[in-house]
Amino acid sequence: MMSGKFHLEHVGKEEDDYAASGEAISGFGLFALTNERVQYHFREEDMSLDEAESYIGHCLNRLPEESIDDLCQKMCAWKDEVLSDYPDMNCPEGLPNAQGRDILPFLSVSDIYIYRNPYDASDSLFGATVSAGMEWDFEDGIEIMIRGQKVLEVREFLGYGAHAIWEEND
């Protein structure tokens, strides 16, 4: 469990074609689930740096045990489906049979994108898409969608951002 307030390091602006301003903010910090230093991205028009850091520190880096188990179950189901479609894929030893939390050591997170509900700006619940990969020959990355602390889906990377987390009727 993390203590103290979470702070991103090396915070700066980056180009974002989908932001109204054409810019987003990014910074680096720990993702506790995989104990990796990752790059976090968010739009200043959607949230302040303090709000983003609060969501990371209080939600993403403190996922409840049930959410971690749900993530692992969804990761394993997705991995099993990919391997059934590509039975000759080159995988590291142990990955094909990994179940439950045994999948976590094979997961490598690179970027996390944080969003506010695009249909309701007053919604205080943030969401995130976690971009990850595994040590195998599958071309496309993995996208994990989280709303608050609830894991919604694990799938091949499609890049729909907030629209993968919320629907207009949410």
C-alpha positions, -999 to 999 in steps of 0.1 A, spaced: 0 0 0 13 34 -9 16 61 16 17 99 12 5 119 -18 13 105 -53 33 129 -75 41 125 -112 77 133 -122 89 150 -154 55 165 -161 52 183 -194 30 190 -224 27 167 -254 8 169 -286 -27 154 -286 -47 156 -318 -79 148 -300 -77 175 -273 -94 208 -280 -62 226 -273 -41 202 -293 -21 193 -262 -22 169 -233 -1 166 -201 21 136 -193 44 126 -165 60 95 -151 53 75 -120 49 41 -104 20 18 -114 18 -3 -82 1 -33 -98 31 -42 -119 57 -22 -99 67 -4 -131 75 32 -139 50 42 -166 40 73 -185 6 88 -175 -13 110 -199 -43 132 -194 -59 164 -209 -58 196 -189 -92 205 -203 -106 174 -185 -87 175 -152 -60 193 -132 -27 178 -124 -38 174 -88 -70 155 -99 -50 132 -121 -24 125 -93 -52 119 -68 -69 94 -91 -36 76 -97 -27 76 -60 -61 67 -45 -76 45 -72 -52 31 -98 -24 24 -74 -48 10 -48 -69 -14 -68 -90 -36 -45 -81 -73 -43 -114 -80 -62 -104 -57 -90 -70 -73 -93 -85 -108 -94 -111 -96 -120 -83 -81 -141 -63 -113 -139 -93 -134 -148 -101 -112 -178 -64 -112 -189 -62 -150 -187 -95 -154 -207 -82 -130 -234 -47 -147 -234 -64 -181 -238 -85 -169 -267 -55 -154 -285 -35 -186 -280 -64 -208 -292 -65 -186 -324 -27 -188 -328 -16 -221 -313 19 -219 -327 27 -185 -312 61 -181 -296 55 -175 -258 77 -174 -228 77 -205 -207 47 -206 -183 26 -180 -201 3 -205 -219 -7 -222 -186 -7 -190 -164 -40 -186 -146 -51 -161 -120 -24 -138 -106 3 -159 -122 -4 -138 -154 9 -106 -138 47 -112 -142 41 -115 -180 23 -81 -182 44 -50 -191 26 -16 -189 40 13 -209 13 40 -208 -18 49 -189 -43 74 -202 -67 90 -177 -101 104 -188 -131 122 -175 -166 110 -187 -170 127 -221 -208 126 -218 -210 141 -183 -183 166 -172 -198 167 -137 -191 129 -132 -164 127 -105 -154 92 -115 -124 91 -137 -114 62 -160 -82 49 -175 -70 29 -204 -38 9 -196 -16 1 -226 3 -31 -220 20 -60 -237 32 -95 -229 64 -112 -239 50 -131 -269 47 -128 -307 12 -112 -307 15 -81 -329 -10 -58 -311 -8 -46 -276 -33 -51 -248 -58 -24 -237 -73 -26 -202 -103 -3 -195 -109 8 -159 -137 30 -146 -129 42 -111 -114 10 -97 -136 -14 -117 -119 -34 -146 -144 -32 -175 -125 -51 -202 -92 -65 -215 -88 -66 -252 -65 -61 -282 -55 -24 -283 -80 -4 -303 -74 31 -289 -109 44 -284 -99 63 -252 -127 75 -231 -153 61 -255 -141 26 -245 -149 34 -208 -182 53 -210 -212 51 -233 -236 80 -238 -262 64 -215 -238 57 -186 
